[in-house]
Amino acid sequence: LNDLMLNLNRTLYEKHSIMATVVFSLEKTKGSSLSGYRSGLVFQSVPSLNLGTAESATNDSGYSDDTRVGIIGRVGYTYNKKYVVQASVRRDASSRFTPEKRWATFPSVSLAWNLDQEPFMKNISFISGAKLRASWGKLGRDKLDAYQYYSMVNLDYGYGFNNVQTTGATITGMSYEGAGWEANESKDIGLEFYCLKNKLYFTADYWQKNTVDMLFNQELPSYSGLRDNTISINGGEIMNKGLEFELNWKEKKGELTYSVGTNVSTYKNEVLSWPFGDGVERIYNLGDPRCFAVEVGHPYYSFYMIDAIGIWQSDAEIDAARYHQKNADGTFIYSNGSPVWGWPNYDKSRPSPGSLKFKDQNNDGTIDDNDRVHKGQRYPKVIIGLNASLEYKGFDLNIICQGNLGQSAYIYPGQGANSRMKGGSTDQAWAYARWTGDGSTNNTMQPRLSYDGTNIWFKEQKQPNDAHLHRADYFRIKSANIGYTFKQSVLKKVGLSSVRLYVSGFNLHTFTKYPGADPELGGNYSYDNYSGAGVDRILTYPVPRSYIFGTQITF
């Protein structure tokens, strides 16, 4: 990694300030490997390949070479400390793209107006500083594997000719030269205020980031005959936007110094276009749940599932919902002279009292993927932070709190503590709220606890439905620290420079109605790596509550 930078800063005629920066960056990564193998060593205690049998000998090697180059030019101008403008152009190159698409240009520009330097602000005594700013810019991303534009060839591929195993070469991955840079286009406008002799600080920002020409792996048809049947393509656009507010107060009164602050952020995500055709693309997340979907006009990977509208209470209610099934031509279906009945359930099978009742959105008499609807998002709509600190006569106190609002989590009904759906263990609260008979429960969406010995009932309940989708709002005291620092006059007598005693606590309490172990689920929320975010499999250990008692001594 090599970076070269050249800076220029000049002030002309007292009011004009200019700056210029040129940066050249080179990042090069090389890797190689060589390995050999033999089995049947004569002496196990001597690690030498020569002691193994020649018939078992194999070898392998690997090589990789990845290079990125960046050239950045930035200029800025400030007039009389009031108006600031900066602009930059970045040229990036990556060896992961073909020569035709290797280079890309990403510009940016920012403006600032220091309002406190204007004459009309001089008479507003309680405002000590104010700034209005705006920015726009693009950045690139080369998120794909190296050598994508080469065909992958396996030189040790076996195939049978006339019942004889023959070794040869075959193409296992197709070359594709169409992939180029992914781009993030960001814009922001904000306002800053310092008031009451800098005791009060306030900022407000509106921001928006659009990810365009996203890099995806496109699956090729199975008849392509390739083992690695994917190619990298560009396509689609996702928008993220929100508001951010920050308010801080800091003051000193005699021996008391304290500060308190809060920040609130809103977040909205929406798919603007999608490269894989119109309509809904279902996401098969982590194997079984299949609870996410991508559709233009909705959040990326929003929950997409069936509406659970109650619980079947009795056989009479179930029989009243049955219907005589029909063939495609509209004629009724009979079996041995008897009508073939259907129910609004998976596979048109008859549900049992105590099992969940689902809404047949398209009124076709069965429950399937065509009855799914968007039911919320897995990331918060609002993020809140609070912090406070205090110092007084050697004592100090710090508290940090954080909360999320507007997010949901899907408790997967087939694993962990929720394995009650297949005869596993359960928790007391769920057991007490379960369906136990006609009219016992309907609003809580807690079906019966028993397992009927077949897989049908479990299959019904495990299909992604909003009975297992819960609001995951929470507010958490993340940390608190209280300490005492002894006075210097006392410490000098024992030859010490500083002594501080303290107690710290982490994850002290969480205010939430989420029924799972922890509403702050792990996982990645980026568009290219969702990695299970929003799905609670009861396998992730909840964030522990911990305490630390300590002493800091300086001699």
ABEGO torsion letter per residue (X at the ends): XBBBBBBBBBBBGGABBBBBBBBBBBBBBBBBBBBBBBBGBABAABBBAAABBAAABBBBBBBBBBBBBBBBBBBBBBBGGABBBBBBBBBBBBAABBAAAABBBBBBBBBBBBAAABAAAAABAABABBBBBBBBBBBBBBBBBBGAABBBBBABBBBBBGGBBBBBBBBABBBBAABBBBBBBBBBBBBBBBBGGGABBBBBBBBBBBBBGBBBBBBBBAAAGBABABBBBBEEBBBBBBBBBBBBBBBBBEABBBBBBBBBBBBBBBBABBAAEBEBBBBBBGGAAGABBBBBGBBBGBBBBBBBAEBBABAAAAAAABBBBBBAAGBBBBBGGBBBBBBBBBGGBBBBBGBBBBBBAAGAGBBBAAABBBAEBABBABBBBBBBBBBBGGBBBBBBBBBBBGBBBBBBAABEAAAAAAGBBBBAAAAAABBAEBGABAAAGBBBABBAGBAAAAAAAABBBAAABBBABBBBBABBBBBBBBBAAAAAAAGBABBBBBBBBBGABBBBABABABABBBEBABAABAGGBGBBAGABBBBBBBBBBBBBBBX
